[in-house]
Protein backbone atom coordinates (compact mmCIF):
# COMPACT_ATOMS: atom_id res chain seq x y z
CA UNK A 1 0.00 0.00 0.00
CA UNK A 2 2.86 2.38 0.88
CA UNK A 3 4.58 1.61 -2.42
CA UNK A 4 1.41 2.55 -4.32
CA UNK A 5 1.16 5.85 -2.49
CA UNK A 6 4.83 6.74 -2.89
CA UNK A 7 5.19 5.82 -6.58
CA UNK A 8 3.53 9.00 -7.97
CA UNK A 9 5.77 11.25 -5.84
CA UNK A 10 8.86 9.42 -7.08
CA UNK A 11 7.78 9.90 -10.68
CA UNK A 12 7.26 13.61 -10.04
CA UNK A 13 10.74 13.87 -8.59
CA UNK A 14 12.19 12.19 -11.68
CA UNK A 15 10.35 14.59 -13.96
CA UNK A 16 11.54 17.68 -12.13
CA UNK A 17 15.09 17.75 -13.63
CA UNK A 18 13.66 17.33 -17.13
CA UNK A 19 11.24 20.22 -16.59
CA UNK A 20 14.07 22.32 -15.18
CA UNK A 21 16.33 21.55 -18.15
CA UNK A 22 13.56 22.33 -20.66
CA UNK A 23 12.78 25.57 -18.84
CA UNK A 24 16.45 26.54 -18.91
CA UNK A 25 16.62 25.88 -22.66
CA UNK A 26 13.47 27.87 -23.41
CA UNK A 27 14.53 30.70 -21.13
CA UNK A 28 17.97 30.94 -22.64
CA UNK A 29 16.71 30.81 -26.22
CA UNK A 30 14.28 33.59 -25.40
CA UNK A 31 16.94 35.76 -23.77
CA UNK A 32 19.36 35.12 -26.63
CA UNK A 33 16.99 36.97 -28.93
CA UNK A 34 17.69 40.16 -26.97
CA UNK A 35 21.34 39.67 -26.13
CA UNK A 36 24.11 38.46 -28.39
CA UNK A 37 26.71 36.19 -26.81
CA UNK A 38 30.36 37.28 -27.12
CA UNK A 39 32.17 35.50 -29.95
CA UNK A 40 35.40 35.03 -27.99
CA UNK A 41 34.00 32.72 -25.30
CA UNK A 42 36.19 29.68 -24.62
CA UNK A 43 34.32 26.40 -24.23
CA UNK A 44 37.32 24.08 -24.62
CA UNK A 45 38.02 23.65 -20.87
CA UNK A 46 41.56 24.93 -21.33
CA UNK A 47 44.12 26.79 -19.22
CA UNK A 48 47.47 26.53 -21.03
CA UNK A 49 46.78 24.07 -23.86
CA UNK A 50 43.65 23.04 -25.72
CA UNK A 51 41.48 20.83 -23.48
CA UNK A 52 44.20 20.48 -20.83
CA UNK A 53 41.70 21.06 -18.01
CA UNK A 54 39.37 18.38 -19.42
CA UNK A 55 42.17 15.80 -19.55
CA UNK A 56 43.36 16.81 -16.08
CA UNK A 57 39.88 16.12 -14.67
CA UNK A 58 39.73 12.74 -16.42
CA UNK A 59 43.21 11.83 -15.15
CA UNK A 60 42.16 12.81 -11.62
CA UNK A 61 39.09 10.56 -11.81
CA UNK A 62 41.19 7.65 -13.06
CA UNK A 63 43.76 8.23 -10.32
CA UNK A 64 41.15 8.43 -7.54
CA UNK A 65 39.27 5.31 -8.71
CA UNK A 66 42.52 3.39 -9.10
CA UNK A 67 43.75 4.26 -5.60
CA UNK A 68 40.32 3.60 -4.06
CA UNK A 69 40.05 0.30 -5.92
CA UNK A 70 43.50 -0.74 -4.70
CA UNK A 71 42.60 0.13 -1.11
CA UNK A 72 39.32 -1.80 -1.30
CA UNK A 73 41.14 -4.77 -2.78
CA UNK A 74 43.83 -4.59 -0.09
CA UNK A 75 41.13 -4.61 2.61
CA UNK A 76 39.68 -7.78 1.12
CA UNK A 77 41.36 -10.97 2.39
CA UNK A 78 42.80 -13.19 -0.34
CA UNK A 79 40.79 -16.10 1.06
CA UNK A 80 37.10 -15.77 1.81
CA UNK A 81 36.50 -15.79 5.58
CA UNK A 82 34.45 -18.68 6.89
CA UNK A 83 31.13 -17.65 8.42
CA UNK A 84 30.27 -19.41 11.66
CA UNK A 85 26.74 -20.80 11.43
CA UNK A 86 26.35 -20.49 15.21
CA UNK A 87 26.82 -16.73 14.91
CA UNK A 88 24.03 -16.61 12.34
CA UNK A 89 21.68 -18.44 14.68
CA UNK A 90 22.41 -16.04 17.55
CA UNK A 91 21.46 -12.92 15.58
CA UNK A 92 18.75 -10.79 17.17
CA UNK A 93 15.74 -10.90 14.82
CA UNK A 94 14.66 -7.42 15.99
CA UNK A 95 17.83 -5.85 14.56
CA UNK A 96 18.74 -5.35 10.92
CA UNK A 97 21.82 -7.37 10.01
CA UNK A 98 23.59 -7.30 6.67
CA UNK A 99 23.60 -10.52 4.66
CA UNK A 100 27.14 -9.90 3.42
CA UNK A 101 30.38 -9.80 5.36
CA UNK A 102 32.67 -6.75 5.49
CA UNK A 103 35.10 -8.57 3.18
CA UNK A 104 32.37 -9.17 0.60
CA UNK A 105 31.26 -5.55 0.88
CA UNK A 106 34.83 -4.37 0.31
CA UNK A 107 35.10 -6.67 -2.70
CA UNK A 108 31.85 -5.25 -4.07
CA UNK A 109 33.27 -1.74 -3.79
CA UNK A 110 36.40 -2.89 -5.62
CA UNK A 111 34.32 -4.37 -8.46
CA UNK A 112 32.31 -1.16 -8.82
CA UNK A 113 35.38 1.11 -8.74
CA UNK A 114 37.13 -1.14 -11.23
CA UNK A 115 34.30 -0.68 -13.72
CA UNK A 116 34.34 3.10 -13.20
CA UNK A 117 38.09 3.21 -13.75
CA UNK A 118 38.00 1.15 -16.95
CA UNK A 119 35.21 3.26 -18.48
CA UNK A 120 36.95 6.53 -17.61
CA UNK A 121 40.31 5.29 -18.92
CA UNK A 122 38.77 4.22 -22.22
CA UNK A 123 37.09 7.64 -22.50
CA UNK A 124 40.50 9.23 -21.86
CA UNK A 125 42.26 7.29 -24.60
CA UNK A 126 39.39 7.89 -27.04
CA UNK A 127 39.56 11.65 -26.44
CA UNK A 128 43.37 11.59 -26.61
CA UNK A 129 43.29 9.80 -29.97
CA UNK A 130 40.70 12.27 -31.29
CA UNK A 131 42.87 15.18 -30.13
CA UNK A 132 45.89 13.61 -31.82
CA UNK A 133 44.05 13.24 -35.12
CA UNK A 134 42.73 16.81 -35.02
CA UNK A 135 45.96 18.44 -33.79
CA UNK A 136 46.45 20.24 -37.10
CA UNK A 137 43.36 22.35 -36.40
CA UNK A 138 44.39 23.34 -32.87
CA UNK A 139 46.68 26.30 -32.35
CA UNK A 140 47.42 25.88 -28.64
CA UNK A 141 48.29 22.17 -28.49
CA UNK A 142 52.01 21.48 -28.94
CA UNK A 143 53.16 18.04 -29.99
CA UNK A 144 54.71 17.17 -26.64
CA UNK A 145 51.38 17.80 -24.85
CA UNK A 146 49.38 15.73 -27.35
CA UNK A 147 51.83 12.81 -27.40
CA UNK A 148 52.36 12.92 -23.63
CA UNK A 149 48.60 12.89 -23.08
CA UNK A 150 48.21 9.90 -25.41
CA UNK A 151 51.01 7.98 -23.66
CA UNK A 152 49.48 8.73 -20.25
CA UNK A 153 46.11 7.47 -21.49
CA UNK A 154 47.70 4.22 -22.72
CA UNK A 155 49.43 3.74 -19.36
CA UNK A 156 46.13 4.31 -17.55
CA UNK A 157 44.46 1.63 -19.71
CA UNK A 158 47.15 -0.89 -18.77
CA UNK A 159 46.83 -0.05 -15.07
CA UNK A 160 43.04 -0.20 -14.82
CA UNK A 161 42.74 -3.36 -16.93
CA UNK A 162 45.38 -5.09 -14.80
CA UNK A 163 43.63 -3.97 -11.64
CA UNK A 164 40.29 -5.17 -12.97
CA UNK A 165 41.80 -8.56 -13.77
CA UNK A 166 43.09 -8.87 -10.20
CA UNK A 167 39.71 -7.77 -8.83
CA UNK A 168 37.79 -10.31 -10.91
CA UNK A 169 40.29 -12.99 -9.93
CA UNK A 170 39.63 -12.21 -6.27
CA UNK A 171 35.87 -12.31 -6.93
CA UNK A 172 36.13 -15.74 -8.59
CA UNK A 173 38.05 -16.98 -5.57
CA UNK A 174 35.30 -15.77 -3.24
CA UNK A 175 32.42 -17.08 -5.36
CA UNK A 176 33.60 -20.10 -7.38
CA UNK A 177 30.01 -21.24 -8.02
CA UNK A 178 29.28 -18.05 -9.99
CA UNK A 179 32.72 -17.18 -11.28
CA UNK A 180 33.16 -14.78 -14.18
CA UNK A 181 34.63 -16.56 -17.19
CA UNK A 182 36.65 -13.92 -19.04
CA UNK A 183 37.35 -16.31 -21.92
CA UNK A 184 33.66 -16.66 -22.73
CA UNK A 185 31.98 -14.50 -25.36
CA UNK A 186 28.86 -14.26 -23.15
CA UNK A 187 30.47 -13.56 -19.79
CA UNK A 188 27.62 -11.47 -18.37
CA UNK A 189 24.91 -13.86 -19.61
CA UNK A 190 26.71 -16.94 -18.26
CA UNK A 191 27.22 -15.22 -14.92
CA UNK A 192 23.54 -14.25 -14.73
CA UNK A 193 22.46 -17.85 -15.27
CA UNK A 194 24.53 -18.92 -12.26
CA UNK A 195 22.62 -16.63 -9.88
CA UNK A 196 19.76 -17.83 -7.72
CA UNK A 197 16.24 -16.40 -7.93
CA UNK A 198 16.78 -13.81 -5.21
CA UNK A 199 19.95 -12.51 -6.82
CA UNK A 200 18.25 -12.39 -10.22
CA UNK A 201 15.44 -10.32 -8.73
CA UNK A 202 18.04 -7.85 -7.42
CA UNK A 203 19.55 -7.64 -10.92
CA UNK A 204 16.10 -7.06 -12.45
CA UNK A 205 15.37 -4.27 -9.99
CA UNK A 206 18.75 -2.62 -10.52
CA UNK A 207 18.40 -2.91 -14.31
CA UNK A 208 15.00 -1.20 -14.24
CA UNK A 209 16.36 1.61 -12.07
CA UNK A 210 19.25 1.97 -14.52
CA UNK A 211 16.76 2.07 -17.42
CA UNK A 212 14.79 4.87 -15.75
CA UNK A 213 17.92 6.86 -15.00
CA UNK A 214 19.18 6.39 -18.55
CA UNK A 215 15.97 7.87 -19.95
CA UNK A 216 16.33 10.83 -17.62
CA UNK A 217 19.99 11.41 -18.50
CA UNK A 218 19.35 11.11 -22.23
CA UNK A 219 16.69 13.81 -21.98
CA UNK A 220 19.02 16.06 -19.98
CA UNK A 221 21.82 15.32 -22.45
CA UNK A 222 19.74 16.37 -25.43
CA UNK A 223 18.67 19.56 -23.66
CA UNK A 224 22.32 20.30 -22.82
CA UNK A 225 23.33 19.82 -26.45
CA UNK A 226 20.66 22.27 -27.52
CA UNK A 227 22.13 24.80 -25.11
CA UNK A 228 25.60 24.04 -26.48
CA UNK A 229 24.39 24.61 -30.03
CA UNK A 230 22.94 27.98 -29.05
CA UNK A 231 26.02 29.08 -27.08
CA UNK A 232 28.77 27.79 -29.33
CA UNK A 233 27.84 26.22 -32.65
CA UNK A 234 25.27 23.89 -34.17
CA UNK A 235 26.04 20.25 -33.30
CA UNK A 236 23.73 17.87 -35.13
CA UNK A 237 25.63 14.60 -34.79
CA UNK A 238 25.61 14.37 -30.95
CA UNK A 239 21.87 15.11 -30.84
CA UNK A 240 21.16 12.48 -33.52
CA UNK A 241 23.40 9.98 -31.71
CA UNK A 242 21.60 10.49 -28.39
CA UNK A 243 18.27 10.14 -30.18
CA UNK A 244 19.32 6.80 -31.70
CA UNK A 245 20.58 5.55 -28.32
CA UNK A 246 17.33 6.64 -26.67
CA UNK A 247 15.24 4.85 -29.31
CA UNK A 248 17.30 1.66 -28.96
CA UNK A 249 17.03 1.82 -25.16
CA UNK A 250 13.24 2.15 -25.29
CA UNK A 251 12.96 -0.43 -28.09
CA UNK A 252 14.89 -3.07 -26.15
CA UNK A 253 12.68 -2.48 -23.12
CA UNK A 254 9.43 -2.95 -25.06
CA UNK A 255 10.87 -5.90 -26.98
CA UNK A 256 11.78 -7.75 -23.78
CA UNK A 257 8.37 -6.90 -22.29
CA UNK A 258 6.60 -8.27 -25.35
CA UNK A 259 8.70 -11.44 -25.30
CA UNK A 260 7.92 -12.00 -21.61
CA UNK A 261 4.17 -11.61 -22.23
CA UNK A 262 4.26 -14.21 -24.99
CA UNK A 263 5.87 -16.84 -22.77
C-alpha positions in Angstrom: 0.0 0.0 0.0 2.9 2.4 0.9 4.6 1.6 -2.4 1.4 2.5 -4.3 1.2 5.8 -2.5 4.8 6.7 -2.9 5.2 5.8 -6.6 3.5 9.0 -8.0 5.8 11.2 -5.8 8.9 9.4 -7.1 7.8 9.9 -10.7 7.3 13.6 -10.0 10.7 13.9 -8.6 12.2 12.2 -11.7 10.4 14.6 -14.0 11.5 17.7 -12.1 15.1 17.7 -13.6 13.7 17.3 -17.1 11.2 20.2 -16.6 14.1 22.3 -15.2 16.3 21.6 -18.2 13.6 22.3 -20.7 12.8 25.6 -18.8 16.5 26.5 -18.9 16.6 25.9 -22.7 13.5 27.9 -23.4 14.5 30.7 -21.1 18.0 30.9 -22.6 16.7 30.8 -26.2 14.3 33.6 -25.4 16.9 35.8 -23.8 19.4 35.1 -26.6 17.0 37.0 -28.9 17.7 40.2 -27.0 21.3 39.7 -26.1 24.1 38.5 -28.4 26.7 36.2 -26.8 30.4 37.3 -27.1 32.2 35.5 -29.9 35.4 35.0 -28.0 34.0 32.7 -25.3 36.2 29.7 -24.6 34.3 26.4 -24.2 37.3 24.1 -24.6 38.0 23.6 -20.9 41.6 24.9 -21.3 44.1 26.8 -19.2 47.5 26.5 -21.0 46.8 24.1 -23.9 43.6 23.0 -25.7 41.5 20.8 -23.5 44.2 20.5 -20.8 41.7 21.1 -18.0 39.4 18.4 -19.4 42.2 15.8 -19.6 43.4 16.8 -16.1 39.9 16.1 -14.7 39.7 12.7 -16.4 43.2 11.8 -15.1 42.2 12.8 -11.6 39.1 10.6 -11.8 41.2 7.6 -13.1 43.8 8.2 -10.3 41.1 8.4 -7.5 39.3 5.3 -8.7 42.5 3.4 -9.1 43.7 4.3 -5.6 40.3 3.6 -4.1 40.0 0.3 -5.9 43.5 -0.7 -4.7 42.6 0.1 -1.1 39.3 -1.8 -1.3 41.1 -4.8 -2.8 43.8 -4.6 -0.1 41.1 -4.6 2.6 39.7 -7.8 1.1 41.4 -11.0 2.4 42.8 -13.2 -0.3 40.8 -16.1 1.1 37.1 -15.8 1.8 36.5 -15.8 5.6 34.5 -18.7 6.9 31.1 -17.6 8.4 30.3 -19.4 11.7 26.7 -20.8 11.4 26.4 -20.5 15.2 26.8 -16.7 14.9 24.0 -16.6 12.3 21.7 -18.4 14.7 22.4 -16.0 17.5 21.5 -12.9 15.6 18.8 -10.8 17.2 15.7 -10.9 14.8 14.7 -7.4 16.0 17.8 -5.8 14.6 18.7 -5.4 10.9 21.8 -7.4 10.0 23.6 -7.3 6.7 23.6 -10.5 4.7 27.1 -9.9 3.4 30.4 -9.8 5.4 32.7 -6.8 5.5 35.1 -8.6 3.2 32.4 -9.2 0.6 31.3 -5.6 0.9 34.8 -4.4 0.3 35.1 -6.7 -2.7 31.9 -5.3 -4.1 33.3 -1.7 -3.8 36.4 -2.9 -5.6 34.3 -4.4 -8.5 32.3 -1.2 -8.8 35.4 1.1 -8.7 37.1 -1.1 -11.2 34.3 -0.7 -13.7 34.3 3.1 -13.2 38.1 3.2 -13.7 38.0 1.2 -16.9 35.2 3.3 -18.5 37.0 6.5 -17.6 40.3 5.3 -18.9 38.8 4.2 -22.2 37.1 7.6 -22.5 40.5 9.2 -21.9 42.3 7.3 -24.6 39.4 7.9 -27.0 39.6 11.7 -26.4 43.4 11.6 -26.6 43.3 9.8 -30.0 40.7 12.3 -31.3 42.9 15.2 -30.1 45.9 13.6 -31.8 44.1 13.2 -35.1 42.7 16.8 -35.0 46.0 18.4 -33.8 46.5 20.2 -37.1 43.4 22.3 -36.4 44.4 23.3 -32.9 46.7 26.3 -32.4 47.4 25.9 -28.6 48.3 22.2 -28.5 52.0 21.5 -28.9 53.2 18.0 -30.0 54.7 17.2 -26.6 51.4 17.8 -24.8 49.4 15.7 -27.4 51.8 12.8 -27.4 52.4 12.9 -23.6 48.6 12.9 -23.1 48.2 9.9 -25.4 51.0 8.0 -23.7 49.5 8.7 -20.2 46.1 7.5 -21.5 47.7 4.2 -22.7 49.4 3.7 -19.4 46.1 4.3 -17.5 44.5 1.6 -19.7 47.1 -0.9 -18.8 46.8 0.0 -15.1 43.0 -0.2 -14.8 42.7 -3.4 -16.9 45.4 -5.1 -14.8 43.6 -4.0 -11.6 40.3 -5.2 -13.0 41.8 -8.6 -13.8 43.1 -8.9 -10.2 39.7 -7.8 -8.8 37.8 -10.3 -10.9 40.3 -13.0 -9.9 39.6 -12.2 -6.3 35.9 -12.3 -6.9 36.1 -15.7 -8.6 38.0 -17.0 -5.6 35.3 -15.8 -3.2 32.4 -17.1 -5.4 33.6 -20.1 -7.4 30.0 -21.2 -8.0 29.3 -18.0 -10.0 32.7 -17.2 -11.3 33.2 -14.8 -14.2 34.6 -16.6 -17.2 36.6 -13.9 -19.0 37.4 -16.3 -21.9 33.7 -16.7 -22.7 32.0 -14.5 -25.4 28.9 -14.3 -23.2 30.5 -13.6 -19.8 27.6 -11.5 -18.4 24.9 -13.9 -19.6 26.7 -16.9 -18.3 27.2 -15.2 -14.9 23.5 -14.3 -14.7 22.5 -17.9 -15.3 24.5 -18.9 -12.3 22.6 -16.6 -9.9 19.8 -17.8 -7.7 16.2 -16.4 -7.9 16.8 -13.8 -5.2 20.0 -12.5 -6.8 18.3 -12.4 -10.2 15.4 -10.3 -8.7 18.0 -7.8 -7.4 19.5 -7.6 -10.9 16.1 -7.1 -12.4 15.4 -4.3 -10.0 18.8 -2.6 -10.5 18.4 -2.9 -14.3 15.0 -1.2 -14.2 16.4 1.6 -12.1 19.2 2.0 -14.5 16.8 2.1 -17.4 14.8 4.9 -15.8 17.9 6.9 -15.0 19.2 6.4 -18.6 16.0 7.9 -19.9 16.3 10.8 -17.6 20.0 11.4 -18.5 19.4 11.1 -22.2 16.7 13.8 -22.0 19.0 16.1 -20.0 21.8 15.3 -22.4 19.7 16.4 -25.4 18.7 19.6 -23.7 22.3 20.3 -22.8 23.3 19.8 -26.5 20.7 22.3 -27.5 22.1 24.8 -25.1 25.6 24.0 -26.5 24.4 24.6 -30.0 22.9 28.0 -29.0 26.0 29.1 -27.1 28.8 27.8 -29.3 27.8 26.2 -32.7 25.3 23.9 -34.2 26.0 20.3 -33.3 23.7 17.9 -35.1 25.6 14.6 -34.8 25.6 14.4 -30.9 21.9 15.1 -30.8 21.2 12.5 -33.5 23.4 10.0 -31.7 21.6 10.5 -28.4 18.3 10.1 -30.2 19.3 6.8 -31.7 20.6 5.6 -28.3 17.3 6.6 -26.7 15.2 4.8 -29.3 17.3 1.7 -29.0 17.0 1.8 -25.2 13.2 2.2 -25.3 13.0 -0.4 -28.1 14.9 -3.1 -26.2 12.7 -2.5 -23.1 9.4 -2.9 -25.1 10.9 -5.9 -27.0 11.8 -7.8 -23.8 8.4 -6.9 -22.3 6.6 -8.3 -25.4 8.7 -11.4 -25.3 7.9 -12.0 -21.6 4.2 -11.6 -22.2 4.3 -14.2 -25.0 5.9 -16.8 -22.8 
